[in-house]
Amino acid sequence: MTPRPPLPTDATGRWPGSSEACTPPRLHAQAMALYAQRAPVYDLELAPFEALRQEAIAALQLQPGQTVLDVGCGTGLSLPGLHAGVGSQGRVCALEQSPPMLTQARTRCAGWPGLSLLQAAAEEAPWPSDLRADAALFFFTHDILQQPEALRRAFAALAPGARVVAVGLCWAPPWLPLSNCFVLGASLHSIAHPVHLEAPWQDLAPRLRQVHVARRCWEAVYLLTGRV
Ligand SMILES: C[S@@+](CC[C@H](N)C(=O)[O-])C[C@H]1O[C@@H](n2cnc3c(N)ncnc32)[C@H](O)[C@@H]1O
């Protein structure tokens, strides 16, 4: 099988035609500031969620030669697992708007074949019109999931039947107050627009079939799987 070429980017590594500006501007500025601040310690903070990350990647059921999207890839912690899943003949297309986060992803994965790391806001991402990815991962990307335009664009880049996995914070039942303290603290720490935490998948799920939502981390985190 011939290795698939990486996706085209311009000289800065952005998607052609993308800009840093996105809507709404206030939330964009908040998210950018949040992750500029978190970037140096991000990998350490996410270490407790490594087993959950591996579970999410396994749930994508990747096959050699496939194409997978990592939407809001951060520092690229999922990229080794995604790359291993699609193999050297496959393609990983990762999108991230925060330059300090993306810089770490670039360092982590320098020189990997079939990997495209691109700087853009998800709601402005001009995914190539011929892209038909086999799977997409949204791992702790609450702000992206709340933006219908970001979802519309990502789904336009997915093939029929593509597998989608999302993981994120959500309110636990009221009889688990410690879990909800965690959700409150973690969302203030990591989300620019902490709305719909009772069902953060509410815009995602209607786009999918075979939707299954499981709970992890004492119900403070959800793991959604589904198919386009
Ligand atoms: C909690 S981090 C998760 C990073 C990564 N998915 C992981 O598994 O560790 C959320 C990431 O989403 C990015 N992000 C937030 N809003 C975004 C948007 N509108 N477009 C692209 N990236 C965004 C942030 O910059 C941050 O890197």
The ligand as an SDF file (V2000), in Angstrom:
LIG
                    3D

 27 29  0  0  0  0  0  0  0  0999 V2000
   -8.2490   20.1070   27.6270 C   0  0  0  0  0  0  0  0  0  0  0  0
   -7.3040   20.3970   26.1770 S   0  0  0  0  0  0  0  0  0  0  0  0
   -7.3590   18.7810   25.4260 C   0  0  0  0  0  0  0  0  0  0  0  0
   -6.1860   18.5730   24.5320 C   0  0  0  0  0  0  0  0  0  0  0  0
   -6.1070   17.1880   23.9130 C   0  0  0  0  0  0  0  0  0  0  0  0
   -7.3120   16.8350   23.2090 N   0  0  0  0  0  0  0  0  0  0  0  0
   -5.7530   16.1140   24.8880 C   0  0  0  0  0  0  0  0  0  0  0  0
   -6.2060   15.0250   24.6750 O   0  0  0  0  0  0  0  0  0  0  0  0
   -4.9990   16.3020   25.8100 O   0  0  0  0  0  0  0  0  0  0  0  0
   -8.4120   21.3200   25.1310 C   0  0  0  0  0  0  0  0  0  0  0  0
   -7.6900   21.7730   23.8720 C   0  0  0  0  0  0  0  0  0  0  0  0
   -8.6600   22.2760   22.9540 O   0  0  0  0  0  0  0  0  0  0  0  0
   -8.0960   23.4360   22.3480 C   0  0  0  0  0  0  0  0  0  0  0  0
   -9.2080   24.2530   21.8490 N   0  0  0  0  0  0  0  0  0  0  0  0
  -10.1460   24.8910   22.5940 C   0  0  0  0  0  0  0  0  0  0  0  0
  -11.0230   25.5150   21.7840 N   0  0  0  0  0  0  0  0  0  0  0  0
  -10.6120   25.2630   20.5170 C   0  0  0  0  0  0  0  0  0  0  0  0
  -11.1120   25.6280   19.2460 C   0  0  0  0  0  0  0  0  0  0  0  0
  -12.1990   26.3710   19.1170 N   0  0  0  0  0  0  0  0  0  0  0  0
  -10.4540   25.2010   18.1380 N   0  0  0  0  0  0  0  0  0  0  0  0
   -9.3350   24.4280   18.2550 C   0  0  0  0  0  0  0  0  0  0  0  0
   -8.8060   24.0640   19.4380 N   0  0  0  0  0  0  0  0  0  0  0  0
   -9.4440   24.4670   20.5620 C   0  0  0  0  0  0  0  0  0  0  0  0
   -7.3100   24.0910   23.4550 C   0  0  0  0  0  0  0  0  0  0  0  0
   -6.3590   25.0120   22.9640 O   0  0  0  0  0  0  0  0  0  0  0  0
   -6.7050   22.8910   24.1400 C   0  0  0  0  0  0  0  0  0  0  0  0
   -5.4640   22.5550   23.5930 O   0  0  0  0  0  0  0  0  0  0  0  0
  1  2  1  0
  2  3  1  0
  2 10  1  0
  3  4  1  0
  4  5  1  0
  5  6  1  0
  5  7  1  0
  7  8  2  0
  7  9  1  0
 10 11  1  0
 11 12  1  0
 11 26  1  0
 12 13  1  0
 13 14  1  0
 13 24  1  0
 14 15  1  0
 14 23  1  0
 15 16  2  0
 16 17  1  0
 17 18  1  0
 17 23  2  0
 18 19  1  0
 18 20  2  0
 20 21  1  0
 21 22  2  0
 22 23  1  0
 24 25  1  0
 24 26  1  0
 26 27  1  0
M  CHG  2   2   1   9  -1
M  END
$$$$
